[in-house]
Amino acid sequence: MGVARIVTDKPYLRPPWPARAIGGRAARLFQPSIVHSLTVPGRVTGRERTVPVAVLDQNGERYLISAYGDTEWSRNLRASAHARLRGRRWTQDIDTVEVPIDERPPLIAEYLRQHGRLPTVQRTFDALPDPADHPTFRITAHRLVRGRPEGRRS
């Protein structure tokens, strides 16, 4: 896996073709309790973009970590700070704040402990080992749109 630089000087690791073409869809089917859909408005067009994400639960807080580096979804979320998170039986509108780089290492370690067995996850962090390469967002507020998150009392 090589690091590609697109538009910005921040590292981005393009997912391999199988991960792009079928990985996210398959993960949502086979790991619905782990993989959710994140819908973020585009920072230029405002058009909604949806990607699969694994949410980190850590010490009562929830986080989104961009394993592939400075991805489009992370740049869009940085610009808007608002998104929609959809699980199997629930949907939430969320607000986020980017986590400072010096607070990311323990979150990334826990992310790898919880999700490192998912295909390509460990390899992406091996290829991009600097915490600064992984935009990380704390979910600061959520408004339930539909259903109730599994294991949560909202």
C-alpha positions, -999 to +999 in steps of 0.1 A: +000+000+000+014+034-009+005+068+004-011+090-022-013+128-019-045+143-033-054+180-031-038+185+003-004+177+017-019+154+043-014+116+039-042+096+024-041+058+019-064+048-009-083+016+001-076-014-021-102-021-048-120-049-030-124-027+001-138+002-020-160-019-042-175-044-018-158-041+016-181-015+032-212-031+019-202-065+031-190-052+064-224-036+071-240-069+063-217-092+083-207-068+111-239-046+116-231-040+153-197-026+144-200-009+110-224+020+107-231+044+078-219+080+082-235+106+059-217+139+057-226+170+035-199+177+010-178+207+019-180+222-016-213+210-031-233+203+000-243+169-016-245+141+010-218+115+009-222+082+028-194+059+039-190+029+063-174+037+096-166+018+128-175+039+159-151+037+188-167+035+222-142+046+249-149+057+285-185+067+278-175+088+247-179+079+210-153+086+183-149+084+146-114+077+134-103+079+098-082+048+093-072+057+058-059+092+067-072+125+054-102+111+036-130+130+019-154+121+047-130+134+073-124+167+054-162+171+050-168+164+087-140+188+097-158+215+076-193+209+087-190+193+122-224+177+116-234+143+101-259+115+103-249+082+117-271+052+109-270+018+126-291-013+119-322-001+136-315+036+144-304+069+129-289+098+147-279+133+137-246+140+153-223+170+161-186+164+163-154+181+173-119+171+161-096+156+187-062+173+191-033+152+178-017+147+213-050+131+226-052+106+197-026+078+205-047+061+233-078+064+212-061+048+182-047+020+204-082+013+216-096+015+181-071-011+170-079-033+200-116-031+192-115-031+153-080-041+143-092-076+131-115-060+105-099-064+070-073-038+061-076-018+094-043-029+110-025-025+077-036+011+073-023+021+107+009+002+100+013+022+067+003+055+084+017+052+119+016+089+129-015+098+149-016+131+130-024+111+099-057+099+113-084+126+117-103+117+149-136+132+159-154+131+192-192+128+189-203+157+212-241+155+207-266+133+191-303+136+183-322+104+177-340+105+144-353+070+144-351+039+167-327+033+196-290+024+194-283-012+204-269-013+239-277+024+245-305+040+264-312+072+246 
